[in-house]
Amino acid sequence: MKSIASHNGKVASDQAFQTMVAGGSPLDGVVAGVTLVEDDPNELTVGYGGLPNEDGVVQLDAAVMDGASHRGGAVAALEGVRHPTPVARLVMEQTRRVMLAGEGARRFALANGFAEENLLTEKARRMWHYWRRRRSGIDDWRDPPADDDLDAHKYFQQEFYKTGGTIHCSAIDSTGNIACATSTSGHSFKLCGRVGDSPIIGAGLYVDNDVGSCGGIGHGEAAMRHVASFAVVELMRQGRSPLEAGLEVLQRINDKALPEERDEQGRAKFELQLFILASDGQHAGVAMRGPKEIAVSDAGGTNLELCTPLWEE
Ligand code: GLY
């Protein structure tokens, strides 16, 4: 029995493991774990307190996938409901569909008794307003005084390692069933309606009980263009270890990065991290560049381990 999560999901991985110890399924575990992070107002990239889109509206994406049934559920651009992951689970369990988006997702959540609330915390609102005033020198807004605490770009440069972006959690029980979940508020100040990789089965997460699971955080467009999580699982099916499969997919993504996504050395500038759990219980975390961490929970407790970077810097 084991669970893993992105570094900002230590509490999620621990909760997933404890849920399985108490008799819950891996799906119960990952949903319970990710829900805790969705509640955290200090996590600026997930759930309540997530940074909004360019209009100042928080739009959440999430998906779950259950290896036992090989079914998935997802919601995209969900507004006003802080827990997209349990809503995604209900899409999987109650409907014949895989994904609901926007107003349909919101109505589905409310019909299931989820509370509607304002997800924009005061901190997130101030960061958004600061961004809006500084985004251009040719609009009607005067620049505000420099304030590193409100500058989301600087904030993420300085704090990304601690605050992270998006949560992924996977879990395997003692019978070999695997489930996973990914949840996000998406890129900060994104275009209204932009949907990232997190709710896309195959891109932001994928599981096949016969092989293992993978989920990612980081630049969603790159993960979507390469169907990153599916690609990792398929490489493992062909015999790669979790580490080999993860690094091969990151290399592939790096090699096909768009011109505007490359630094002076031609490497991808964006970050993408993949968290992999094989059906034999092996795990790996890989990142474009280090240091990044993966949370791992097993009978020895919950610990953070270093991911393997594609680029040593
Ligand atoms: N990986 C999260 C996003 O791009 O929205």
Residues whose N, C-alpha, C, O or C-beta is under 5 A from the ligand:
A	BS01	LIG	T166 T184 G186 H187 G196 D197 S198 G216 I217 G218 H219 G220 E221
